[in-house]
């Protein structure tokens, strides 16, 4: 009532009167009075979102508007602020969990890289910067966002603890965007973080996984699980598809060419012209990897095909139609073939083992030469529309292929 800020000693007299309502000290009463009527601001106009005096309400520009007491309006705003605070708390928790997840992922990459042999390290070190840099940048970004959320939360908590309704209502730092931002879904931080972390980028994950599989023993098990590579160890040859010029070994792992007709019974699955054989199992999902040892002489092809591929005539050979893809060696001239079109590869193979990595969903078929270091030969990219079988083609004296893993 006196519009004065008092020390504790002088306040004792004023506190004895019920008419004297105490508020927190202020440097000026200018913002507590109506600029037009010079009366204390006692009401809040909900239509214009303004603090007004009694004259504004009865005869001024706010006449007829819906108004409420400052205390009531202040409590209403505090309730909204508490809701915002709760949502910001949830968002910060999501941010903290995402930061922890990214930090664990970074530690996992670093620990795996640190434990490998020199041969594997040379391949991973070349690419790990591409993996770690965007993760580190995102962690830094999220840490900044967490700090900003903490600052806003602290400010809101201060407002919620204030006893002066006018100060609460006249607070200008929090804008409508702060309220709207807090209303967004809880998964916003996680989804945005996931989108900014590259799934692979320019990394040749296939080459890394094949290198790890061949050189890391127990460690490779965890890495394969991390990048979803399934080492397909149960591939065997389907003798019901084998041409009569192909000899299939007793363990169903080796296919060899022979000019002696094997006199096998006619079946719908059997190839009648092309000297080839398919695997019993098919692949319709995930990443699958197998290795094939090949002979130095003759002509051989290894790859994949749809089961709907023809069984007779020239076009039934793998690579001679639009339903098959293969790596071929014509007396050491190396190429990848699809639909009779050859893509030459240089130089020729320097060892006798080839790795094949099939990523069905990604639509990629990759061939590797498993020498030291491992050499990426070629990647075919296509949208697969049917299950795929491993396919093996051999021709010429002493020509054979063998499934190793």
DRENMARFI-756204 format. One line per 2 residues: number of its first residue (from 1); their letters; for each residue x, y, z of C-alpha. Coordinates in Angstrom, 2 decimals, m for minus. Layout:
N
NUM) a) X Y Z  ...
// end
This chain:
405
1) xx) 0.00 0.00 0.00  2.84 2.35 0.76
3) xx) 4.63 1.40 m2.45  7.91 1.35 m0.55
5) xx) 10.67 m1.23 m0.18  11.57 m1.61 3.49
7) xx) 14.29 m3.17 5.60  13.42 m5.74 8.23
9) xx) 13.23 m3.17 11.05  10.78 m0.82 9.34
11) xx) 8.80 m3.76 7.96  7.64 m4.76 11.47
13) xx) 5.20 m1.88 11.69  3.67 m2.60 8.30
15) xx) 3.32 m6.32 8.94  0.96 m5.64 11.88
17) xx) m1.70 m4.22 9.56  m3.90 m6.57 7.59
19) xx) m4.38 m3.93 4.91  m0.71 m3.95 4.09
21) xx) m0.12 m6.82 1.65  3.57 m7.57 1.30
23) xx) 5.29 m8.48 m1.95  8.88 m8.95 m2.97
25) xx) 10.93 m5.69 m3.14  11.05 m3.89 m6.47
27) xx) 13.19 m1.07 m7.76  10.27 0.68 m9.40
29) xx) 6.49 0.72 m9.13  6.19 1.98 m12.67
31) xx) 5.53 m1.47 m14.13  2.95 m2.23 m11.43
33) xx) 0.66 0.63 m12.30  m1.54 1.22 m15.30
35) xx) 0.21 3.67 m17.61  m3.14 5.26 m18.48
37) xx) m5.02 5.40 m15.15  m2.02 5.35 m12.77
39) xx) m3.74 2.68 m10.67  m2.34 m0.63 m9.47
41) xx) m2.61 m3.53 m11.90  m4.99 m5.93 m10.20
43) xx) m6.59 m7.93 m13.01  m5.58 m9.95 m16.04
45) xx) m7.47 m9.65 m19.35  m7.54 m13.12 m20.85
47) xx) m8.65 m11.85 m24.27  m5.75 m9.42 m24.70
49) xx) m3.27 m11.25 m22.43  m2.62 m8.03 m20.51
51) xx) m2.43 m6.97 m16.87  m4.95 m4.15 m16.25
53) xx) m6.30 m1.93 m13.48  m9.91 m1.67 m12.26
55) xx) m10.58 1.38 m14.47  m9.41 m0.52 m17.57
57) xx) m11.85 m3.27 m16.69  m14.87 m1.02 m15.97
59) xx) m14.54 1.85 m18.41  m11.38 1.43 m20.44
61) xx) m10.48 m0.46 m23.61  m10.86 m3.80 m21.82
63) xx) m14.48 m3.13 m20.81  m16.64 m6.22 m21.27
65) xx) m13.62 m8.53 m21.65  m13.16 m11.68 m19.64
67) xx) m10.87 m10.80 m16.74  m9.58 m12.59 m13.68
69) xx) m7.57 m11.71 m10.60  m3.80 m11.65 m10.96
71) xx) m3.39 m14.51 m8.50  m5.78 m16.70 m10.47
73) xx) m4.10 m15.86 m13.78  m0.68 m16.41 m12.22
75) xx) m1.65 m19.86 m10.95  m2.99 m20.74 m14.40
77) xx) 0.28 m19.76 m16.03  2.25 m21.62 m13.36
79) xx) 0.28 m24.77 m14.17  1.23 m24.41 m17.83
81) xx) 4.83 m23.82 m16.80  4.79 m26.98 m14.69
83) xx) 3.57 m28.95 m17.72  6.34 m27.42 m19.81
85) xx) 8.84 m28.26 m17.09  7.69 m31.87 m17.03
87) xx) 8.00 m32.20 m20.80  11.41 m30.52 m20.82
89) xx) 12.52 m32.93 m18.09  11.43 m35.85 m20.26
91) xx) 13.23 m34.39 m23.26  16.41 m33.92 m21.24
93) xx) 16.24 m37.52 m20.02  15.86 m38.67 m23.63
95) xx) 18.82 m36.50 m24.60  20.95 m37.90 m21.77
97) xx) 20.08 m41.48 m22.73  20.91 m40.76 m26.37
99) xx) 24.24 m39.23 m25.37  25.02 m42.30 m23.26
101) xx) 24.06 m44.60 m26.11  26.28 m42.74 m28.55
103) xx) 29.14 m42.72 m26.07  28.77 m46.49 m25.57
105) xx) 28.69 m46.97 m29.34  31.84 m44.88 m29.70
107) xx) 33.59 m46.82 m26.95  32.54 m50.08 m28.61
109) xx) 34.02 m49.04 m31.96  37.23 m47.91 m30.30
111) xx) 37.59 m51.06 m28.18  37.06 m53.36 m31.16
113) xx) 39.52 m51.35 m33.27  42.10 m51.45 m30.46
115) xx) 41.95 m55.23 m30.10  42.45 m56.35 m33.67
117) xx) 45.59 m57.52 m35.44  47.80 m55.23 m37.50
119) xx) 46.31 m56.51 m40.75  42.76 m55.75 m39.70
121) xx) 43.70 m52.46 m38.04  45.10 m51.15 m41.32
123) xx) 41.66 m51.54 m42.91  39.59 m50.25 m39.98
125) xx) 41.84 m47.29 m39.15  41.38 m45.99 m42.68
127) xx) 37.63 m45.77 m42.16  36.96 m45.40 m38.44
129) xx) 37.31 m41.60 m38.57  34.26 m41.55 m40.84
131) xx) 32.36 m43.50 m38.18  33.48 m41.58 m35.10
133) xx) 33.41 m38.00 m36.37  29.64 m37.65 m36.94
135) xx) 28.96 m39.46 m33.66  31.24 m37.08 m31.76
137) xx) 29.66 m34.07 m33.47  26.19 m35.28 m32.52
139) xx) 27.22 m35.89 m28.91  28.56 m32.32 m28.74
141) xx) 25.36 m30.96 m30.26  23.16 m32.91 m27.84
143) xx) 25.30 m31.83 m24.87  24.69 m28.21 m25.85
145) xx) 20.98 m28.86 m26.18  20.94 m30.53 m22.77
147) xx) 22.63 m27.49 m21.22  20.07 m25.19 m22.83
149) xx) 17.21 m27.34 m21.54  18.74 m27.26 m18.05
151) xx) 18.96 m23.46 m18.20  15.31 m23.14 m19.24
153) xx) 14.21 m25.58 m16.56  16.07 m23.62 m13.90
155) xx) 14.42 m20.40 m15.05  10.96 m21.97 m15.04
157) xx) 11.52 m23.41 m11.58  12.36 m19.91 m10.36
159) xx) 9.13 m18.58 m11.85  7.11 m21.39 m10.28
161) xx) 8.56 m20.55 m6.87  7.81 m16.81 m7.09
163) xx) 5.04 m15.41 m4.93  4.51 m12.29 m7.01
165) xx) 1.95 m13.06 m9.75  2.79 m9.95 m11.73
167) xx) 6.40 m10.97 m12.17  5.28 m14.40 m13.37
169) xx) 2.80 m12.99 m15.88  5.12 m10.30 m17.22
171) xx) 8.00 m12.71 m17.81  9.06 m12.21 m21.43
173) xx) 11.97 m14.63 m21.84  9.77 m17.66 m22.49
175) xx) 8.07 m17.34 m25.86  5.33 m19.32 m27.52
177) xx) 8.02 m21.44 m29.24  9.16 m22.71 m25.84
179) xx) 5.67 m23.93 m25.04  5.17 m25.46 m28.47
181) xx) 8.63 m27.05 m28.44  7.93 m28.79 m25.17
183) xx) 4.70 m30.21 m26.59  6.53 m32.16 m29.31
185) xx) 6.82 m35.93 m29.11  9.14 m37.48 m26.57
187) xx) 10.96 m39.39 m29.30  11.97 m36.21 m31.15
189) xx) 15.51 m36.18 m29.76  16.07 m39.90 m30.34
191) xx) 14.64 m39.86 m33.87  16.60 m36.78 m34.85
193) xx) 19.74 m38.24 m33.33  19.27 m41.54 m35.18
195) xx) 18.83 m39.76 m38.50  22.05 m37.81 m38.04
197) xx) 24.12 m40.88 m37.26  25.01 m42.48 m40.61
199) xx) 24.01 m46.11 m41.02  27.20 m46.76 m42.95
201) xx) 27.96 m43.73 m45.08  30.89 m44.45 m47.36
203) xx) 32.14 m47.28 m45.18  32.69 m50.58 m46.94
205) xx) 31.19 m52.57 m44.09  31.25 m55.72 m46.17
207) xx) 35.01 m55.54 m46.61  35.48 m54.85 m42.90
209) xx) 33.22 m57.74 m41.89  34.94 m60.17 m44.26
211) xx) 38.37 m59.06 m43.02  37.28 m59.48 m39.42
213) xx) 35.68 m62.85 m40.10  38.90 m64.22 m41.56
215) xx) 41.31 m62.71 m39.06  39.82 m62.04 m35.66
217) xx) 38.58 m65.28 m34.17  36.30 m64.60 m31.19
219) xx) 36.19 m60.83 m31.72  34.61 m61.21 m35.14
221) xx) 31.54 m62.83 m33.59  30.61 m59.60 m31.85
223) xx) 31.40 m57.47 m34.88  29.34 m59.67 m37.20
225) xx) 26.45 m59.37 m34.80  26.90 m55.58 m34.77
227) xx) 26.61 m55.27 m38.56  24.21 m58.19 m39.04
229) xx) 26.44 m60.43 m41.14  25.33 m64.04 m41.10
231) xx) 28.15 m66.43 m41.99  26.32 m69.09 m43.95
233) xx) 28.03 m72.35 m43.07  25.32 m74.78 m44.15
235) xx) 25.41 m74.25 m47.92  25.44 m77.57 m49.79
237) xx) 24.83 m78.45 m53.42  21.42 m79.63 m54.62
239) xx) 22.17 m82.73 m56.69  18.64 m82.58 m58.12
241) xx) 19.66 m79.42 m60.01  23.11 m80.67 m61.13
243) xx) 23.74 m81.02 m64.86  24.86 m84.47 m66.04
245) xx) 28.24 m82.92 m66.86  28.78 m81.93 m63.24
247) xx) 30.13 m84.31 m60.60  28.97 m83.53 m57.06
249) xx) 31.16 m84.73 m54.20  29.82 m86.99 m51.45
251) xx) 29.79 m84.13 m48.92  27.81 m81.99 m51.41
253) xx) 30.44 m79.25 m51.25  32.42 m79.64 m54.51
255) xx) 31.25 m79.39 m58.12  33.61 m80.67 m60.87
257) xx) 33.23 m80.77 m64.64  33.19 m84.12 m66.45
259) xx) 32.71 m85.05 m70.12  31.14 m88.32 m68.94
261) xx) 27.36 m88.18 m68.68  26.34 m88.90 m65.09
263) xx) 23.02 m90.45 m66.22  20.97 m88.79 m63.51
265) xx) 17.17 m89.02 m63.71  15.31 m86.17 m65.37
267) xx) 13.77 m83.76 m62.87  12.09 m80.35 m63.36
269) xx) 14.91 m78.73 m61.39  17.80 m80.27 m63.33
271) xx) 19.85 m78.19 m65.78  20.01 m79.91 m69.17
273) xx) 22.48 m77.66 m71.03  24.55 m75.50 m68.70
275) xx) 27.17 m77.42 m66.62  26.06 m75.98 m63.29
277) xx) 24.41 m76.73 m59.95  22.54 m74.68 m57.33
279) xx) 22.53 m74.71 m53.55  19.75 m76.41 m51.63
281) xx) 19.01 m73.38 m49.46  17.80 m70.01 m50.63
283) xx) 18.30 m66.47 m49.33  15.40 m64.04 m49.00
285) xx) 16.52 m61.74 m46.18  19.49 m60.42 m44.22
287) xx) 23.18 m60.49 m45.02  24.73 m63.82 m45.95
289) xx) 28.38 m64.64 m46.56  30.11 m67.72 m47.94
291) xx) 33.52 m68.59 m49.39  34.39 m70.64 m52.46
293) xx) 37.70 m72.20 m53.46  38.26 m72.44 m57.21
295) xx) 40.59 m74.31 m59.56  43.33 m72.57 m61.51
297) xx) 42.34 m74.09 m64.84  39.21 m74.08 m66.99
299) xx) 36.14 m71.85 m66.90  34.11 m71.31 m63.76
301) xx) 31.38 m68.98 m62.53  30.06 m68.45 m59.00
303) xx) 27.13 m66.28 m58.04  23.39 m66.30 m57.36
305) xx) 20.18 m66.81 m59.32  16.41 m66.92 m58.98
307) xx) 14.86 m70.40 m58.85  12.61 m69.38 m61.77
309) xx) 15.62 m69.27 m64.10  15.29 m71.57 m67.15
311) xx) 16.79 m75.07 m67.07  17.63 m75.61 m70.72
313) xx) 19.41 m73.80 m73.53  22.12 m71.15 m73.62
315) xx) 20.13 m68.71 m71.53  19.90 m71.17 m68.63
317) xx) 23.57 m70.52 m67.75  24.15 m68.18 m64.85
319) xx) 24.96 m64.71 m66.12  23.25 m65.37 m69.49
321) xx) 19.85 m64.04 m68.35  18.29 m61.30 m66.25
323) xx) 17.70 m63.67 m63.31  21.30 m64.35 m62.32
325) xx) 24.54 m62.57 m61.41  27.98 m64.16 m61.22
327) xx) 31.74 m63.77 m61.09  33.39 m65.63 m64.00
329) xx) 36.92 m66.68 m64.89  37.53 m67.60 m68.53
331) xx) 41.00 m69.08 m68.38  41.92 m66.44 m65.74
333) xx) 40.22 m63.51 m67.53  38.01 m62.20 m64.75
335) xx) 34.61 m60.53 m65.17  31.18 m60.08 m63.61
337) xx) 28.30 m61.20 m65.85  24.56 m60.44 m65.89
339) xx) 22.10 m60.86 m68.76  25.03 m61.78 m71.13
341) xx) 26.79 m58.48 m70.36  30.33 m58.80 m69.01
343) xx) 32.12 m56.26 m66.83  35.86 m56.95 m67.02
345) xx) 37.89 m56.90 m63.81  41.63 m56.31 m63.52
347) xx) 44.00 m57.66 m62.44  43.17 m61.39 m62.44
349) xx) 42.91 m63.37 m59.22  46.15 m63.88 m57.32
351) xx) 44.78 m66.57 m54.97  42.28 m69.42 m55.17
353) xx) 39.57 m68.26 m52.75  36.63 m65.94 m53.34
355) xx) 34.26 m64.47 m50.73  30.62 m63.67 m51.61
357) xx) 28.56 m61.26 m49.48  24.84 m60.99 m50.24
359) xx) 22.77 m58.23 m48.61  19.24 m59.05 m49.72
361) xx) 17.39 m56.00 m48.37  20.08 m53.59 m49.53
363) xx) 20.07 m55.25 m52.95  23.83 m55.77 m53.12
365) xx) 25.99 m58.71 m54.15  29.71 m58.26 m53.51
367) xx) 32.67 m60.40 m54.55  36.02 m60.37 m52.72
369) xx) 39.39 m61.92 m53.49  40.51 m63.43 m50.19
371) xx) 44.22 m62.82 m50.49  46.27 m60.69 m48.08
373) xx) 45.11 m57.96 m48.01  41.54 m58.78 m49.05
375) xx) 40.60 m57.17 m52.37  37.16 m55.87 m53.22
377) xx) 36.39 m57.10 m56.74  32.94 m55.82 m57.61
379) xx) 29.54 m54.95 m56.13  26.31 m55.52 m58.01
381) xx) 23.38 m53.34 m56.92  19.86 m54.46 m57.79
383) xx) 16.40 m54.78 m56.22  15.87 m58.50 m55.68
385) xx) 12.34 m59.77 m56.30  12.69 m63.52 m55.59
387) xx) 14.63 m65.73 m53.20  18.20 m66.37 m54.37
389) xx) 20.19 m69.59 m54.59  23.96 m69.86 m54.71
391) xx) 24.97 m71.02 m58.20  28.14 m72.75 m59.50
393) xx) 29.16 m73.24 m63.17  32.20 m75.32 m64.30
395) xx) 33.61 m76.35 m67.67  36.92 m77.86 m68.84
397) xx) 39.24 m80.61 m67.71  40.31 m80.19 m64.10
399) xx) 37.80 m77.41 m63.40  36.12 m77.44 m59.99
401) xx) 34.71 m75.17 m57.31  34.35 m75.99 m53.62
403) xx) 32.21 m74.35 m50.92  34.44 m73.67 m47.89
405) x) 32.09 m71.90 m45.48
// end
